[in-house]
Amino acid sequence: MINTRIRLSLVLMTSAALAGCAVGPNYVRPTAPLSQTFKEGEGGWSPAAPADTLDRGDWWSVFGDPVLNELESKIQISNQNVVAAEAAYREARAAVAEQKSQLFPTVAIDGSGTRSGTGGGGGAGTVITGAGGSTVIAGGSNKATTQYRVSGDASWTPDVWGKIRRSIESAKSTAQATGADLEAAKLSAQGELATDYFGLRSADEELNIDRATVVAYARSLTITQNRYTVGTTVRSDVYQAQTQLKNAESALAGVEQQRATFEHAIAVLTGAPPGDFTIKPDKWVETVPPVPAVVPSAILQRRPDIAGAERRVQAANAQIGVQVAAYYPDISLTGSYGFAASELGSLFNSANSLWSYGASFAETVFDAGSRRALVNEAKATHDQTVAQYRETVLEALQNVEDELAATRVLAKQADLLHEASAAADAAEKIFLNQYQSGTVDYTDVVTAETAAYTARIAVVQNAAQRQTTAVALIQALGGGWKTTTDPKLSK
């Protein structure tokens, strides 16, 4: 018995000594194709390595619109894509806990009470399971025996080669990637809501212009009809005025339909049935937040898609170790201690105790190359995730460059469009006065009014584009411009 205990102790010590090692490659973050500056930036912009542990904050508040702020507050609670992503994150965290549990022994307890016998008469007797005693049915055999038993059993598979630890590493990285997916779902829904909201408000502004245009064109039609009645113009001018008015009314109806579409989209994003959801027309807050002259190096670190891609690289790297561990034997330790007696009252006497312990191992000798194939498969999966990570970084840099260029160009266009609109308004008034005095044809009036209308709409659309581009830039940068630590994904 002493020799047996010595051998078991040696097994335990060997297992403990080897438990600190883990087969497979240790993770090293892959290099990313980063430039030193942003080409389209106004100077001072610099990219950074990916991570997403910074607070994104209520970034939409920079637009100063209280209605937008209220709508955005509903995203995290009511948006079903966000709710689903949050559930996926909880699922991934539970998977980590399940993997961690495999590091510890499994302990079980069981008990039984049996009565058995041989011979004629009443049959074989009765078997009763449980520690509460046994019941004998009349007519049982005289050669009957009773036994009570209770024991505790433990088994443990020590993580000698690091297979479980690599599995935990993979599960943790996957959970972190899923957490990044959750942040990406929030950011996507928030950005989509802001974009739709600005589309709705610009539609409100276009409706104001279209209604005023319809009134103005109706007045022009009346003037033209009066002039035709007194014989100072031709009938074709009346037809032109009628055509212009009907086109304006058609444009008005089209914008009303666009507004309804934006409103329905916002309803779904906030988790409300479109039929029960209404946003009243209100003054458009045309705030366009200024782009910071210098973006902190942490800005690109906040892109959740980059963080998720990088975490999946580590998860795939850990899976290589899981597959390599299959080349090594599985070692198991078992132990049991309990009591057995024929009388319930003497069950727990030391003389009735029983115990056992032991160790075993299992090693695959031949598998026709299955393990080698699984290792190669894991390595190929890792290589795929590295390529996907680098592609994600490149696309992120492209997003920032695109939105920086759009921000700069739209700002320049805004000044030009305002000047063009002012000039078109002045020309419209001049041509209308000249027409009333009979010095120009109505065709000149139509041309001037159309140019003025187009210029007004262009100003509105430019303002909406500047706001939606600001939203896209914020999304490209991974959120707002705060730099506090977000503890949720840093653990």
Backbone torsions as a table, in degrees:
resi	resn	phi	psi	omega
1	MET	NA	-39.2	179.5
2	ILE	-61.4	-43.9	179.2
3	ASN	-61.8	-38.1	178.3
4	THR	-62.4	-43.8	179.9
5	ARG	-65.3	-37.7	178.4
6	ILE	-63.1	-44.6	179.7
7	ARG	-62.1	-42.2	179.4
8	LEU	-65.1	-38.9	177.8
9	SER	-62.1	-40.2	178.0
10	LEU	-63.0	-39.9	177.7
11	VAL	-61.3	-45.1	-179.4
12	LEU	-63.4	-43.4	-179.5
13	MET	-66.0	-40.2	178.2
14	THR	-63.6	-42.1	178.9
15	SER	-62.2	-43.0	180.0
16	ALA	-64.4	-38.0	-179.4
17	ALA	-67.6	-37.7	-178.0
18	LEU	-82.4	-14.1	-175.6
19	ALA	-64.6	-19.0	179.8
20	GLY	-79.0	-10.1	-178.6
21	CYS	-101.6	155.0	177.3
22	ALA	-143.6	123.2	-178.5
23	VAL	-72.4	163.1	-179.0
24	GLY	96.2	163.1	-176.6
25	PRO	-73.8	139.6	171.7
26	ASN	-74.6	149.9	-172.7
27	TYR	-76.8	134.5	171.3
28	VAL	-130.2	124.4	-177.9
29	ARG	-60.3	129.7	-179.8
30	PRO	-68.2	150.9	177.4
31	THR	-70.1	150.5	-179.6
32	ALA	-119.9	146.0	-178.9
33	PRO	-78.5	84.5	-176.9
34	LEU	-106.7	139.0	173.2
35	SER	-90.0	168.7	-177.5
36	GLN	-81.0	-32.0	-178.8
37	THR	-141.2	165.8	173.2
38	PHE	-89.6	123.0	-177.8
39	LYS	-59.5	-40.6	-175.2
40	GLU	-89.6	1.7	-179.9
41	GLY	-78.3	165.3	-179.5
42	GLU	-90.2	23.0	-179.0
43	GLY	99.2	140.8	177.3
44	GLY	87.7	-9.2	179.2
45	TRP	-76.5	135.3	179.1
46	SER	-143.7	136.3	178.1
47	PRO	-78.7	168.6	-178.3
48	ALA	-147.0	167.8	179.0
49	ALA	-70.4	153.6	-173.1
50	PRO	-77.9	137.4	169.6
51	ALA	-170.5	156.2	-175.2
52	ASP	-133.9	41.7	-175.0
53	THR	-98.4	18.3	-178.5
54	LEU	-105.3	148.7	-177.9
55	ASP	-69.4	123.7	177.5
56	ARG	-81.9	-25.6	176.9
57	GLY	66.5	-178.7	176.0
58	ASP	-84.3	74.4	-170.9
59	TRP	-62.6	-27.4	-178.2
60	TRP	-67.0	-16.9	-179.0
61	SER	-66.4	-16.9	179.4
62	VAL	-66.6	-14.0	178.8
63	PHE	-86.9	-10.0	173.7
64	GLY	65.5	31.1	-178.9
65	ASP	-113.4	110.8	-176.6
66	PRO	-63.4	-33.3	178.8
67	VAL	-66.6	-43.1	176.9
68	LEU	-61.7	-42.1	179.4
69	ASN	-58.6	-43.4	-179.5
70	GLU	-65.6	-41.6	179.9
71	LEU	-65.5	-42.3	-178.5
72	GLU	-63.8	-30.2	-178.8
73	SER	-65.6	-17.3	-178.1
74	LYS	-88.6	-12.4	-174.0
75	ILE	-60.0	-51.8	-172.7
76	GLN	-65.8	-27.1	-176.5
77	ILE	-91.1	-42.3	-167.2
78	SER	-109.0	-16.9	-179.2
79	ASN	-73.0	123.1	-172.2
80	GLN	-71.4	-29.8	175.2
81	ASN	-65.3	-39.2	177.7
82	VAL	-68.4	-41.8	178.4
83	VAL	-60.4	-43.1	179.0
84	ALA	-64.9	-40.9	179.0
85	ALA	-65.7	-36.3	178.4
86	GLU	-67.1	-38.6	176.9
87	ALA	-65.5	-38.5	177.1
88	ALA	-63.6	-36.4	178.2
89	TYR	-66.2	-43.3	177.6
90	ARG	-63.4	-38.1	177.1
91	GLU	-61.8	-43.1	-179.5
92	ALA	-66.2	-38.3	178.0
93	ARG	-67.2	-36.3	176.5
94	ALA	-64.9	-34.8	177.5
95	ALA	-64.5	-35.2	176.1
96	VAL	-63.3	-45.6	179.6
97	ALA	-61.6	-38.5	178.6
98	GLU	-64.5	-41.0	178.4
99	GLN	-66.3	-40.2	-180.0
100	LYS	-63.3	-33.8	-177.7
101	SER	-62.6	-23.1	-178.4
102	GLN	-73.0	-10.6	176.6
103	LEU	-74.6	-15.9	-171.7
104	PHE	-110.0	157.7	179.0
105	PRO	-66.3	157.0	172.6
106	THR	-102.6	127.5	-177.4
107	VAL	-119.7	134.1	179.6
108	ALA	-136.4	154.8	176.6
109	ILE	-130.8	140.7	178.7
110	ASP	-145.5	157.1	178.5
111	GLY	-145.8	157.2	179.9
112	SER	-156.0	156.3	171.2
113	GLY	-135.6	125.7	-176.4
114	THR	-131.7	149.1	170.8
115	ARG	-133.1	127.0	-177.1
116	SER	-141.7	162.8	-179.5
117	GLY	-169.1	177.9	178.0
118	THR	-133.3	166.7	177.4
119	GLY	107.0	179.0	-175.3
120	GLY	-89.0	-166.4	178.9
121	GLY	94.9	-107.2	-172.7
122	GLY	-95.5	8.7	178.1
123	GLY	99.8	-157.9	-168.4
124	ALA	-91.3	4.8	-179.7
125	GLY	87.6	-170.9	-172.4
126	THR	-124.7	139.0	177.5
127	VAL	-104.8	123.2	-179.8
128	ILE	-118.6	128.5	178.0
129	THR	-99.8	134.0	178.9
130	GLY	129.8	168.1	-175.3
131	ALA	-97.5	5.3	-174.5
132	GLY	-88.0	-1.3	-179.9
133	GLY	119.0	-177.5	-179.6
134	SER	-129.4	157.0	179.4
135	THR	-117.7	131.8	-178.8
136	VAL	-101.1	128.0	177.1
137	ILE	-86.3	136.5	-178.3
138	ALA	-56.8	141.0	178.8
139	GLY	94.3	5.8	-178.8
140	GLY	-71.9	171.0	-177.1
141	SER	-69.1	146.9	173.1
142	ASN	-71.4	-21.6	179.1
143	LYS	-92.0	53.8	-177.0
144	ALA	-102.2	146.8	176.3
145	THR	-128.7	151.1	178.7
146	THR	-122.2	138.9	177.4
147	GLN	-142.2	135.4	174.7
148	TYR	-114.1	142.4	-176.5
149	ARG	-146.6	138.3	172.6
150	VAL	-142.8	137.6	-177.6
151	SER	-154.6	157.3	172.4
152	GLY	-116.3	134.8	-176.6
153	ASP	-122.3	142.3	178.0
154	ALA	-135.1	142.9	175.6
155	SER	-140.5	148.0	-177.1
156	TRP	-149.6	132.8	172.9
157	THR	-110.0	97.1	-177.3
158	PRO	-63.3	142.0	-178.1
159	ASP	-82.4	67.5	-174.0
160	VAL	-63.8	-41.8	-173.3
161	TRP	-100.6	1.7	175.9
162	GLY	84.9	12.6	-178.9
163	LYS	-61.4	-44.8	-179.1
164	ILE	-67.8	-41.7	179.8
165	ARG	-64.2	-36.9	175.3
166	ARG	-66.9	-36.9	177.3
167	SER	-65.3	-39.0	176.7
168	ILE	-65.0	-43.6	178.1
169	GLU	-58.3	-43.9	179.3
170	SER	-65.1	-42.9	-179.5
171	ALA	-65.6	-39.7	177.7
172	LYS	-62.3	-46.2	-179.3
173	SER	-64.1	-39.2	177.3
174	THR	-64.6	-40.0	177.8
175	ALA	-64.0	-41.0	177.5
176	GLN	-64.8	-38.1	176.2
177	ALA	-64.5	-39.3	178.1
178	THR	-67.5	-35.7	174.1
179	GLY	-62.9	-38.9	176.0
180	ALA	-65.8	-36.4	176.0
181	ASP	-61.8	-37.8	177.0
182	LEU	-62.0	-45.6	178.5
183	GLU	-63.7	-37.1	178.4
184	ALA	-65.8	-39.1	178.4
185	ALA	-64.2	-41.1	177.3
186	LYS	-62.7	-48.9	-177.4
187	LEU	-63.0	-39.5	179.3
188	SER	-64.4	-46.4	-179.8
189	ALA	-65.7	-40.7	178.6
190	GLN	-62.8	-44.1	180.0
191	GLY	-66.4	-41.2	179.2
192	GLU	-64.2	-40.0	178.0
193	LEU	-62.6	-46.8	179.9
194	ALA	-61.6	-42.1	179.6
195	THR	-62.8	-45.7	178.7
196	ASP	-65.0	-37.5	-179.3
197	TYR	-65.2	-43.9	178.5
198	PHE	-67.2	-32.5	173.8
199	GLY	-63.2	-40.7	178.4
200	LEU	-65.4	-44.5	-178.7
201	ARG	-67.6	-36.6	176.4
202	SER	-67.9	-32.8	174.9
203	ALA	-64.4	-39.7	175.1
204	ASP	-57.8	-43.5	-179.4
205	GLU	-67.5	-40.5	177.0
206	GLU	-64.2	-36.2	177.1
207	LEU	-62.9	-40.1	176.8
208	ASN	-60.6	-44.2	179.1
209	ILE	-65.1	-43.9	-177.9
210	ASP	-64.9	-39.7	179.0
211	ARG	-65.3	-42.7	177.5
212	ALA	-64.5	-36.1	179.1
213	THR	-66.7	-41.7	177.9
214	VAL	-60.3	-42.9	178.4
215	VAL	-62.4	-44.0	-178.9
216	ALA	-65.9	-41.8	-179.8
217	TYR	-68.6	-33.9	176.2
218	ALA	-64.7	-39.4	177.0
219	ARG	-65.1	-40.8	178.0
220	SER	-63.5	-38.2	178.1
221	LEU	-63.4	-41.4	178.7
222	THR	-62.3	-44.1	178.8
223	ILE	-61.1	-43.7	-178.6
224	THR	-65.2	-41.7	178.6
225	GLN	-63.2	-40.4	178.4
226	ASN	-63.8	-42.1	179.5
227	ARG	-66.0	-36.7	178.4
228	TYR	-67.4	-37.1	-179.5
229	THR	-61.9	-39.2	-178.7
230	VAL	-89.0	0.0	174.4
231	GLY	84.2	18.9	-180.0
232	THR	-97.7	2.1	175.5
233	THR	-147.4	173.0	-177.2
234	VAL	-101.1	164.0	-176.9
235	ARG	-66.4	-29.5	179.4
236	SER	-61.1	-29.8	177.0
237	ASP	-66.2	-36.4	177.1
238	VAL	-64.6	-43.8	178.4
239	TYR	-62.1	-40.3	177.6
240	GLN	-61.9	-43.0	-180.0
241	ALA	-65.5	-39.5	177.5
242	GLN	-64.8	-43.9	178.7
243	THR	-60.6	-43.9	-179.4
244	GLN	-62.2	-41.9	179.9
245	LEU	-65.1	-46.0	-178.3
246	LYS	-65.9	-37.0	176.0
247	ASN	-63.1	-39.3	178.6
248	ALA	-66.1	-40.4	177.8
249	GLU	-65.3	-37.1	177.3
250	SER	-66.0	-41.9	177.7
251	ALA	-61.9	-39.0	177.9
252	LEU	-60.1	-45.4	179.2
253	ALA	-64.0	-37.5	179.1
254	GLY	-63.9	-40.5	179.1
255	VAL	-69.2	-35.1	176.0
256	GLU	-60.2	-40.1	177.6
257	GLN	-66.0	-40.5	177.8
258	GLN	-61.6	-42.5	179.7
259	ARG	-62.1	-42.9	178.8
260	ALA	-60.9	-39.8	179.2
261	THR	-63.2	-44.2	177.3
262	PHE	-61.5	-42.3	-178.9
263	GLU	-63.3	-41.7	178.5
264	HIS	-63.9	-41.1	179.7
265	ALA	-63.5	-41.1	179.3
266	ILE	-65.0	-38.2	178.4
267	ALA	-58.7	-47.9	-179.2
268	VAL	-64.2	-40.8	-179.8
269	LEU	-62.5	-31.5	-179.8
270	THR	-95.9	8.4	175.2
271	GLY	77.1	25.3	-178.8
272	ALA	-114.0	145.5	173.9
273	PRO	-64.5	131.3	-178.1
274	PRO	-55.7	-31.9	-179.0
275	GLY	-69.0	-20.2	-178.6
276	ASP	-106.6	13.3	-171.0
277	PHE	-122.6	132.4	179.7
278	THR	-143.7	136.3	170.8
279	ILE	-114.2	116.4	-177.6
280	LYS	-71.4	145.5	174.2
281	PRO	-57.3	138.7	-177.6
282	ASP	-150.3	169.8	178.8
283	LYS	-64.3	135.2	-179.0
284	TRP	-81.7	119.7	174.4
285	VAL	-85.1	104.4	-171.7
286	GLU	-89.8	29.1	-178.8
287	THR	-64.0	131.5	172.1
288	VAL	-118.5	109.3	-175.6
289	PRO	-63.5	139.2	178.6
290	PRO	-69.4	140.9	175.6
291	VAL	-77.1	130.5	-179.3
292	PRO	-61.7	138.5	-178.6
293	ALA	-64.5	-33.6	178.7
294	VAL	-126.1	120.2	178.0
295	VAL	-92.8	126.7	178.6
296	PRO	-57.3	152.3	-178.1
297	SER	-63.8	-15.7	-178.8
298	ALA	-81.7	-7.6	-173.1
299	ILE	-58.3	-52.9	-178.5
300	LEU	-70.1	-17.0	176.9
301	GLN	-65.9	-16.7	-173.8
302	ARG	-91.8	0.2	178.8
303	ARG	-69.7	114.3	-177.4
304	PRO	-66.2	-28.4	179.0
305	ASP	-69.2	-35.3	175.9
306	ILE	-66.7	-45.6	179.7
307	ALA	-61.2	-43.0	179.5
308	GLY	-63.8	-41.2	179.0
309	ALA	-64.3	-40.4	-179.8
310	GLU	-67.6	-38.7	178.8
311	ARG	-66.6	-33.5	178.2
312	ARG	-70.6	-27.1	173.4
313	VAL	-63.5	-45.9	180.0
314	GLN	-65.7	-39.0	178.0
315	ALA	-60.6	-42.9	178.9
316	ALA	-67.2	-36.6	178.0
317	ASN	-62.9	-42.0	180.0
318	ALA	-65.8	-32.4	179.7
319	GLN	-65.9	-25.0	173.9
320	ILE	-61.4	-45.2	178.1
321	GLY	-62.6	-37.6	177.6
322	VAL	-59.8	-43.1	-178.6
323	GLN	-74.1	-35.7	177.8
324	VAL	-63.8	-34.3	-179.0
325	ALA	-62.2	-20.4	179.2
326	ALA	-67.0	-15.1	177.2
327	TYR	-75.9	-12.4	-173.6
328	TYR	-110.3	153.4	-175.6
329	PRO	-69.6	147.9	172.5
330	ASP	-86.7	129.6	-179.9
331	ILE	-112.0	132.5	-179.6
332	SER	-128.1	140.8	176.6
333	LEU	-119.2	135.4	-179.9
334	THR	-132.4	152.7	177.4
335	GLY	-155.2	150.7	-179.5
336	SER	-147.4	142.5	176.0
337	TYR	-145.6	134.3	-179.7
338	GLY	-168.9	-164.0	-178.2
339	PHE	-137.1	149.6	175.8
340	ALA	-144.4	134.6	-178.9
341	ALA	-157.2	160.3	177.7
342	SER	-87.4	-15.7	178.0
343	GLU	-117.4	133.0	-177.8
344	LEU	-64.1	-34.1	-177.1
345	GLY	-68.7	-26.1	-179.0
346	SER	-104.4	14.2	-174.1
347	LEU	-58.6	-41.0	-172.7
348	PHE	-96.2	17.9	172.7
349	ASN	-68.6	144.5	-177.7
350	SER	-60.9	-29.6	-179.9
351	ALA	-66.9	-20.1	-178.6
352	ASN	-98.3	10.0	-179.6
353	SER	-76.0	154.6	175.6
354	LEU	-146.5	149.5	-176.7
355	TRP	-151.3	161.4	173.8
356	SER	-160.2	151.2	172.4
357	TYR	-154.0	158.1	-177.9
358	GLY	-173.8	176.5	179.8
359	ALA	-137.4	151.5	178.6
360	SER	-147.7	159.8	174.6
361	PHE	-142.4	157.2	178.6
362	ALA	-139.4	134.2	-178.1
363	GLU	-137.4	131.4	176.4
364	THR	-76.0	125.9	-178.5
365	VAL	-92.1	-39.6	-178.0
366	PHE	-143.6	130.2	178.3
367	ASP	-138.2	15.2	177.0
368	ALA	58.0	32.6	176.1
369	GLY	87.1	9.6	-177.2
370	SER	-62.8	-46.0	-178.4
371	ARG	-64.5	-41.8	179.0
372	ARG	-61.7	-40.1	179.0
373	ALA	-64.7	-39.4	179.9
374	LEU	-66.9	-37.5	176.6
375	VAL	-64.9	-45.2	178.7
376	ASN	-62.5	-37.9	177.6
377	GLU	-63.2	-43.5	179.3
378	ALA	-64.1	-39.3	178.1
379	LYS	-65.2	-40.9	179.2
380	ALA	-65.3	-39.4	176.7
381	THR	-61.9	-40.6	177.4
382	HIS	-61.2	-44.8	179.6
383	ASP	-61.7	-36.6	177.1
384	GLN	-63.2	-45.3	-178.0
385	THR	-66.4	-33.3	176.3
386	VAL	-63.5	-46.0	179.1
387	ALA	-63.4	-40.4	179.1
388	GLN	-65.6	-37.8	177.4
389	TYR	-62.3	-47.5	-179.3
390	ARG	-65.0	-37.9	177.0
391	GLU	-64.9	-38.2	177.9
392	THR	-62.7	-41.2	177.8
393	VAL	-62.8	-45.9	179.8
394	LEU	-60.6	-43.8	179.8
395	GLU	-65.9	-35.1	177.4
396	ALA	-64.3	-43.5	177.7
397	LEU	-63.5	-39.0	177.1
398	GLN	-62.4	-43.2	178.8
399	ASN	-56.5	-46.2	-178.7
400	VAL	-64.4	-46.2	179.9
401	GLU	-59.6	-44.1	-179.0
402	ASP	-61.4	-46.1	-176.4
403	GLU	-72.8	-32.2	174.6
404	LEU	-64.1	-43.3	178.7
405	ALA	-63.4	-44.2	179.5
406	ALA	-63.7	-39.4	179.1
407	THR	-61.3	-45.1	-178.7
408	ARG	-65.9	-46.5	-176.7
409	VAL	-67.6	-43.6	-179.3
410	LEU	-63.8	-34.9	177.3
411	ALA	-64.6	-41.3	177.2
412	LYS	-65.5	-41.6	-179.8
413	GLN	-64.4	-32.6	-177.4
414	ALA	-58.0	-47.6	179.3
415	ASP	-62.5	-44.0	-179.1
416	LEU	-64.6	-40.0	-178.6
417	LEU	-69.1	-36.5	176.1
418	HIS	-63.9	-42.3	177.9
419	GLU	-64.4	-42.1	179.4
420	ALA	-64.1	-39.6	-180.0
421	SER	-66.2	-41.4	178.3
422	ALA	-62.5	-42.5	179.1
423	ALA	-65.9	-40.3	-179.9
424	ALA	-66.4	-37.4	176.8
425	ASP	-62.6	-43.5	179.6
426	ALA	-63.9	-43.0	179.3
427	ALA	-64.0	-38.5	179.3
428	GLU	-60.1	-45.6	179.7
429	LYS	-63.2	-42.5	-178.9
430	ILE	-62.9	-47.8	-177.9
431	PHE	-66.6	-35.5	178.9
432	LEU	-66.6	-41.7	177.4
433	ASN	-64.5	-42.3	179.8
434	GLN	-64.9	-35.9	178.4
435	TYR	-66.2	-41.8	179.7
436	GLN	-64.2	-29.1	178.0
437	SER	-88.6	-3.9	175.0
438	GLY	83.8	18.5	-177.1
439	THR	-96.7	-12.9	177.8
440	VAL	-134.8	160.1	176.8
441	ASP	-78.9	162.2	179.8
442	TYR	-68.1	-25.1	176.6
443	THR	-57.6	-37.8	177.9
444	ASP	-65.5	-37.0	178.1
445	VAL	-65.7	-45.4	179.1
446	VAL	-58.7	-44.9	179.9
447	THR	-61.3	-44.3	-178.5
448	ALA	-67.5	-42.9	-179.9
449	GLU	-66.0	-40.3	178.2
450	THR	-63.4	-42.3	178.8
451	ALA	-63.6	-41.0	-180.0
452	ALA	-66.2	-43.0	178.7
453	TYR	-62.5	-46.9	-180.0
454	THR	-60.3	-39.7	-179.7
455	ALA	-66.8	-40.0	178.9
456	ARG	-63.9	-44.8	179.1
457	ILE	-64.0	-38.1	179.8
458	ALA	-62.5	-37.9	177.6
459	VAL	-62.7	-44.7	179.4
460	VAL	-63.8	-46.5	-178.6
461	GLN	-64.7	-35.9	176.8
462	ASN	-64.2	-42.2	179.1
463	ALA	-63.2	-41.5	178.1
464	ALA	-65.2	-41.0	178.4
465	GLN	-63.7	-37.8	178.9
466	ARG	-64.9	-39.1	178.9
467	GLN	-69.8	-45.2	-179.9
468	THR	-68.1	-30.7	175.5
469	THR	-68.5	-37.2	175.5
470	ALA	-62.3	-40.2	176.0
471	VAL	-61.8	-46.1	-179.6
472	ALA	-63.1	-36.9	178.1
473	LEU	-66.8	-42.3	177.2
474	ILE	-60.6	-42.7	177.2
475	GLN	-63.9	-41.3	179.8
476	ALA	-62.5	-30.4	179.1
477	LEU	-88.4	-0.2	175.9
478	GLY	88.5	10.8	179.8
479	GLY	138.1	-156.7	-178.1
480	GLY	-78.0	-160.0	-172.4
481	TRP	-115.9	22.1	172.4
482	LYS	-81.6	165.1	-177.4
483	THR	-137.6	33.5	176.0
484	THR	-86.4	164.7	-174.7
485	THR	-86.4	134.5	175.0
486	ASP	-96.6	111.5	-174.0
487	PRO	-73.7	-17.3	-171.6
488	LYS	-63.6	-42.3	-175.3
489	LEU	-102.3	2.8	-179.4
490	SER	-94.4	-7.8	-179.7
491	LYS	-79.8	NA	NA
